[in-house]
Amino acid sequence: MNPRGDVLLAYEMNGEPMPADHGFPVRAVVPGHVGVRNVKWVDRVVTSKVEAEGMWQRGAAYKGFPPGLLDLGKVSAHQVDKAVGVQELPVQSVILSPQQDSAPSRLSKDGRVS
């Protein structure tokens, strides 16, 4: 893959024609981006310097908000526009393999591993 960001136009999945529910006849696949942002049922390609209009790109559905925000109804349209898209959020998890015969870690009330 090109480090500048390749985009694939997939017409097959697992060696078979792309199934309808996965985007037949063609689906865009953008490595490193959340799957919901990979457009299905492609019938034309348009390049742009800004995000596409619509709730999936510019609406609150796939924007990152602080965990303390409990009511999206209190967020202005301007705040939604300025919020970072989920594919731009930093990794906030880690996957580990425990050593053989090790005891599981415990989380304290403040979320720390002991």
C-alpha positions in Angstrom: 0.0 0.0 0.0 1.2 3.5 -0.8 1.9 5.5 2.4 0.0 8.5 0.8 -3.2 6.5 1.1 -4.3 4.1 -1.5 -8.0 3.4 -2.1 -9.2 0.1 -3.5 -12.3 -0.4 -5.7 -13.3 -3.9 -4.9 -15.6 -5.9 -7.2 -14.9 -9.3 -5.6 -14.9 -10.6 -2.1 -13.2 -13.9 -1.3 -12.9 -14.7 -5.0 -16.6 -14.2 -5.7 -18.5 -11.2 -7.1 -19.2 -8.6 -4.4 -22.5 -9.6 -2.6 -25.3 -7.0 -2.8 -25.3 -6.4 1.0 -21.6 -5.7 0.8 -21.8 -3.2 -2.0 -22.3 -4.9 -5.4 -21.1 -4.1 -8.0 -18.2 -2.1 -6.5 -17.3 -1.1 -3.0 -14.6 1.4 -2.1 -12.1 0.2 0.6 -10.0 2.8 2.3 -7.3 1.1 4.5 -7.0 2.7 7.9 -10.5 4.0 7.9 -13.6 2.7 9.7 -15.5 0.3 7.5 -18.7 2.3 7.6 -16.8 5.1 5.7 -16.0 2.6 2.9 -18.7 3.5 0.4 -20.8 0.7 -1.0 -22.7 0.5 -4.3 -20.2 2.8 -6.1 -21.6 4.2 -9.4 -19.2 7.1 -9.9 -16.1 8.6 -8.3 -15.7 12.3 -7.4 -12.6 13.8 -5.8 -12.9 16.6 -3.3 -10.8 18.4 -0.7 -13.7 18.3 1.9 -15.8 15.6 3.5 -18.9 14.5 1.7 -22.2 16.0 2.9 -24.5 13.7 4.9 -24.9 12.3 8.4 -22.3 9.5 7.8 -19.5 12.0 7.1 -20.4 15.3 8.6 -23.2 14.5 11.1 -22.7 13.4 14.7 -23.0 9.7 13.9 -19.3 9.1 13.4 -17.6 12.0 15.1 -15.5 11.7 18.3 -16.9 13.5 21.4 -15.6 13.5 25.0 -16.9 10.6 27.1 -18.6 13.0 29.5 -21.0 14.2 26.8 -24.3 12.5 27.6 -26.7 14.5 25.4 -25.8 15.1 21.7 -28.9 17.4 21.6 -26.8 20.0 23.5 -24.1 20.0 20.8 -24.4 22.8 18.2 -24.1 22.2 14.5 -20.8 24.2 14.6 -19.4 21.9 17.3 -20.4 18.8 15.2 -18.6 20.3 12.2 -15.5 20.9 14.2 -15.5 17.5 15.9 -12.9 15.0 14.7 -14.1 12.1 12.5 -13.7 8.7 14.2 -11.1 7.5 11.7 -8.8 10.3 12.9 -8.9 9.3 16.6 -5.7 7.9 18.2 -5.6 4.3 19.2 -6.7 4.0 22.8 -6.4 0.2 23.4 -3.8 -2.5 23.5 -3.9 -6.3 23.0 -1.6 -8.3 25.2 -0.8 -12.0 25.4 -0.4 -13.2 29.0 2.5 -15.3 30.0 1.8 -19.0 30.7 0.6 -19.6 34.3 0.2 -15.9 35.0 -2.6 -14.5 37.1 -5.1 -12.1 35.5 -4.6 -8.5 36.4 -7.2 -6.6 38.3 -8.6 -3.1 37.7 -8.8 -0.7 40.5 -11.9 1.5 40.9 -10.0 4.3 39.0 -9.3 2.0 36.1 -5.7 1.2 36.8 -4.2 -2.2 36.4 -2.8 -3.8 39.6 
